Amino acid sequence: MAEQIGKYRVIDRIGRGGMGMIFKAHDPLLDRLVALKVISPEVEVTDELRARFFREAQACAKLSHPNIVTVYDMGEHEGRLFIVMELLDGEELRNVIAQGKALPLEDKLSIIVQMCTGLHYAHQKGIIHRDIKPGNIMVLRDGQVKVLDFGIAQIQTNTVGLTRTGLIMGTLKYIAPEQVYGIANHRSDIFSVGSVSYELLSSRPAFTGGDPMQILEQLQKADPPRLDVVDSTIPAGLAAIVARAMHKDPAKRFGDLAAMRAELLQVQRGLAEEAERARERARGHRDRLRALEADLAERIGAVRQEEPLLAIDADGHLDALQAVERDLAARVEGLRAEVARADRLAPALARGGKLLAAQRFDAAAAQFEAIVTDMPAHARARDGLARARAGADGQRARSIAETIVRAPRGTATSREWIEAIATVAGKVSWPLWGAALAGLVALTVGVVWWVGPASRPAQDSRAGQQAGERRERPVLAAPDETSRTDGAQVTPRPQAAPADTPAIREEPSKPPVTTEDKAPPREAAPSWQPRPSAPSPAKREVPDARERVAVAQPRQPEVEQARARMVTARREAERVAATFYAPKLFASAQGKEEEGTLALGRSDPGAALRLLGEARSEYQAAAVEAKRETEKEWQLAPLKASVEQARARTRARRDEALVAEGDRLAKELFAAAQATHVEADGLAARQNFAAAARTYEEAAEQYAQAAAAGRAAR
């Protein structure tokens, strides 16, 4: 590679053309980079060739058009002819096609239109290109198109000694049939433009073959398949334009490239209009999608996270906008199916809510679990299921405490109590164990206290006495055979203490036990009930805990009856869903019940009776209020149903208005309908059902008017 060609300093070789090499060079006078096309040394430069070369180059230098490469200079260096042109920053169209770049149809049309524009300008100047092919079309980075090598084909054709095989194979796919016979004019350039357009649009040549004779045969006798048959996305109008440009009869082609360009511009305008319609449809789908997301969130509590929405570009191409439209349409259909599924599951959700309010947790959990299985995204059902399971675990835990509290003190040994607790606790689900561990420890401590020392085996007393637990307690006298006033002999109660038990010293002030001080002989005291001894006079005013228990025990049946009546009232309140319809009364009754239970645990039967009675009364009041509210709800059910039907009709009319583009073409009507829709939602939220139903109907009618106006405007 020479370092200098004429005044130009060669920097690098950038390509090879049909006539020779192309170099990147520097013009020292104007201080700019240029492209040098140098005739191959294989070409014998004769006087005739030199004259023709400069004549063609001068003609090309006169062409000044944005779509034609600019010729700066020409000359001869050491017997080699060269042309100096502007240096272009882009890529040949043949490389764009070979790489299979996914160009939008609008960009391809722009390339064809610019080819027609530049060549038509050259034809008006009397210059025929003769060698239009993808290798002679340069696409710059900004999308501008430049046509290269004007007049070079004419020089090649008339050059003596130039090998023609490469010329024929490289050009034969794109030349007009008449060029084979040496006829070249502006109509033959039109055929070549059609051939290049065909390959650009379909990514395949119009005429294929590895042998020149095969290509010539197709060129003369065969027509390539129409573009809209090869690719269904190509508009039929564009396919017809390319087919006309490639007609075998030159007279049936376009009169000039301006006419072809005019029809291509019509196709461009049609694509732009279709893109705008696709853009509007995509926006309508997006609006419907957002409305459906709000509807679904209203039904299930949340909407699952979707992939981000594709952008609706204001300047986007048709294929991109159609892809966005298809994506949004698919999402709309999917959300409509989700909303329909949520509506289908609404009755089950309502049943689950009522069961949950009535504290029928297991049945509520079954309802909610069926909903979640059918629709995993249903947030309200998932929340209800969690609450129902937690409530069921709470009920099972509560049954443990009630089992312990209701059992009489001292009726079982510590071992029996622990076995009972384990049996009940085994029904509690595993997730509850972490929270119930502290409660179980407290229950164990309560068991030790509740069982009491009176139920322990006799041998346990020895350890207790040795530990000093009972050292200061008064001796409880056992009745003897003289305790009966009717003269009947009573068998003495056997003493459990062994012979080595230390004697317990009685207080001196304690009087001897008399018949009057003994317990009445009507019936034997229960085995768990301690037998009181006659207290000393000094302690009668402040009886000890053992004496208070003895006094309280005769009221135990009365307390149990009060508890049973209270439990009956509570179950009735739960049955009529008082927890839902009368929550304050029900919660107050629960508090009284808990206080009564605690009073019973403190051996305070008076307070227990009072509190259990109050709890029963409040449970009964809660049940009455729940029945009253339930009856009111049943009376309002038809009105609620009419509101739901009116709301569904309103939403359907709104969707119809969006499809008809009423939100864009009838903005005032659509805005009025939206305002009425919002008003109806507010009335329904305030439970003004009659007014809400009427307002929904008005909104539906307004949406229908907006839809009709939108269809008329379209």
VENFEN-V804643 format. One record per pair of residues at least 12 apart in sequence whose C-alpha atoms are under 7 Angstrom apart, sorted by the first residue. I is the first residue (numbers start at 1). J is the second residue. Records with the same first field share a line. If there is no record, write none. Layout:
I = J / J
//
This chain:
5 = 77
6 = 77
8 = 25 / 26 / 27 / 28
9 = 25 / 26 / 27
10 = 23 / 24 / 25 / 26
11 = 24 / 25
12 = 24
18 = 167
19 = 39 / 40
20 = 37 / 38 / 39 / 40
21 = 37 / 38 / 39 / 40
22 = 35 / 36 / 37 / 38
23 = 35 / 36 / 37
24 = 36
33 = 87
34 = 84 / 85 / 86 / 87
35 = 84 / 85 / 86 / 87
36 = 82 / 83 / 84 / 85
37 = 82 / 83 / 84
38 = 80 / 81 / 82 / 83
39 = 80 / 81 / 82
41 = 80
43 = 161 / 162
49 = 159
52 = 155
53 = 155
56 = 151
60 = 150
63 = 122
65 = 118
67 = 114 / 118 / 145 / 146 / 147
68 = 118 / 146 / 147 / 148
69 = 86 / 146 / 147 / 148
70 = 85 / 86
71 = 84 / 85 / 86
72 = 84 / 85 / 86
73 = 85
89 = 140 / 141
90 = 138 / 139 / 140 / 141
91 = 138 / 139 / 140
92 = 134 / 135 / 137 / 138 / 139
93 = 134 / 135 / 137 / 138 / 139
94 = 134 / 135
97 = 200 / 203
104 = 317 / 319
106 = 268 / 317
108 = 201
111 = 145
112 = 197
113 = 261 / 264
114 = 145
115 = 145 / 147
116 = 257 / 258 / 261
120 = 257 / 258
123 = 186
128 = 185 / 186
129 = 150 / 151 / 189
130 = 153 / 184 / 189
131 = 153 / 171
132 = 189 / 192 / 193
133 = 171 / 174 / 192 / 196
134 = 196
136 = 148 / 149
169 = 212
173 = 207 / 215
174 = 192 / 195 / 196
175 = 192
176 = 188 / 191 / 192
177 = 219 / 220 / 248
187 = 250
190 = 245 / 257
191 = 245 / 246
194 = 242 / 245 / 246
195 = 246
198 = 242
202 = 227 / 231
206 = 224
207 = 219 / 224
226 = 239 / 243
227 = 239
237 = 267
238 = 267
271 = 318
275 = 317 / 318 / 321
278 = 321 / 322 / 325
279 = 312 / 321
281 = 325
282 = 324 / 325 / 328
284 = 658 / 659
285 = 328 / 329 / 332
286 = 328
288 = 332 / 655
289 = 332
292 = 335 / 336
296 = 339
299 = 342
300 = 342 / 378 / 379 / 380
301 = 378 / 379 / 380
302 = 379
304 = 377
310 = 324
345 = 371
348 = 367
349 = 368 / 381
352 = 364 / 367 / 368
356 = 388
357 = 577 / 579 / 580
358 = 574 / 575 / 576 / 577 / 578 / 579 / 580
359 = 574
361 = 388 / 389 / 391 / 392
362 = 388 / 392
364 = 388
365 = 385 / 388 / 389
368 = 381 / 382 / 384 / 385
369 = 385
393 = 428 / 429 / 432
396 = 427 / 428
397 = 428
400 = 421 / 424 / 425
409 = 450 / 451 / 452
410 = 450 / 451 / 452 / 454 / 455 / 528
411 = 451 / 455 / 528
412 = 451 / 455
413 = 451 / 455 / 456
414 = 448 / 451
417 = 447
454 = 528
455 = 528
458 = 496 / 497
476 = 531 / 532 / 533
477 = 533
478 = 493
479 = 492
480 = 492
483 = 515
484 = 521
509 = 536
510 = 536
513 = 534
517 = 534
530 = 550
532 = 547 / 550
549 = 603
552 = 603 / 605
555 = 605
559 = 605 / 609
562 = 609 / 612 / 613
563 = 612
565 = 616
566 = 612 / 613 / 615 / 616
569 = 616 / 619 / 620
570 = 619
572 = 623
573 = 619 / 620 / 622 / 623
576 = 623 / 626 / 627
577 = 626
578 = 622 / 623 / 626
581 = 626 / 629
582 = 622 / 625 / 626
585 = 618 / 622
586 = 618 / 619 / 622
589 = 615 / 618 / 619
590 = 615
592 = 611 / 612 / 614 / 615
593 = 611 / 612 / 615
595 = 611
596 = 608 / 611 / 612
639 = 689 / 690
640 = 689
642 = 693
643 = 689 / 692 / 693
646 = 693 / 696 / 697
647 = 696
649 = 700
650 = 696 / 697 / 699 / 700
653 = 700 / 703 / 704
654 = 703
656 = 707
657 = 703 / 704 / 706 / 707
660 = 707 / 710 / 711
661 = 710
662 = 706 / 707 / 709 / 710
665 = 710 / 713
666 = 706 / 709 / 710
669 = 702 / 706
670 = 703 / 706
673 = 699 / 702 / 703
676 = 695 / 699
677 = 696 / 699
680 = 692 / 695 / 696
//
